[in-house]
Amino acid sequence: MTRSKVVFGLLLTLFGSSAAPAQVSIDVAKITCNQFNLFKITNPKNIALWVSGYYNAKRNNTIIDPQALEQNTVKVSRYCSMNPEMPVMQAVEAVEATLGNGK
């Protein structure tokens, strides 16, 4: 093996492994409806899952209803379309209040 290949291999080992993607933290309370609906943070379904888990944990509810989750995600998305600057968590609370499910 030539010296240049050994040096290249050593450099690749030293610097190649440090090129891992950076971790990103997101404050869900700051995600706006616009960001939610336009996939600016992630797929809205990912956010909806997190928010659902958050509110269900507050209620000590361990049951998930995938069909209801999908329907509620659509309702929040529609509400967000009319209130693009509102934080999505506030939109969830507003939708729950209109359904009589607010707790």
KAWOHU-V760371 format. One record per pair of residues at least 24 apart in sequence whose ideal C-beta (glycine too) atoms are under 10 Angstrom apart, sorted by the first residue. I is the first residue (numbers start at 1). J is the second residue. Records with the same first field share a line. If there is no record, write none. Layout:
I->J + J
This chain:
26->50
27->87
28->54 + 87 + 88 + 89
29->54 + 87 + 88 + 89 + 90
30->87 + 88 + 89
31->87 + 88 + 89 + 91
32->80 + 83 + 84 + 85 + 86 + 87 + 88 + 90 + 91
33->76 + 77 + 79 + 80 + 81 + 82 + 83 + 84 + 85 + 86 + 87 + 88 + 90 + 91
34->80 + 81 + 83 + 84 + 85 + 86 + 88
35->80 + 84 + 87 + 88
36->73 + 76 + 77 + 80 + 81 + 84 + 86 + 87 + 88 + 89 + 91 + 92
37->76 + 77 + 78 + 79 + 80 + 81 + 84 + 88 + 91
38->80 + 84
41->88
44->73 + 74 + 76 + 77 + 80 + 88
45->69 + 70 + 73
47->73 + 76 + 88 + 89 + 92
48->72 + 73 + 74 + 76 + 77 + 88 + 92
49->73
51->76 + 88 + 89 + 91 + 92 + 93
52->92
54->89 + 92
55->89 + 92 + 93 + 96 + 101 + 103
58->103
59->103
61->103
72->96 + 99 + 101
75->99
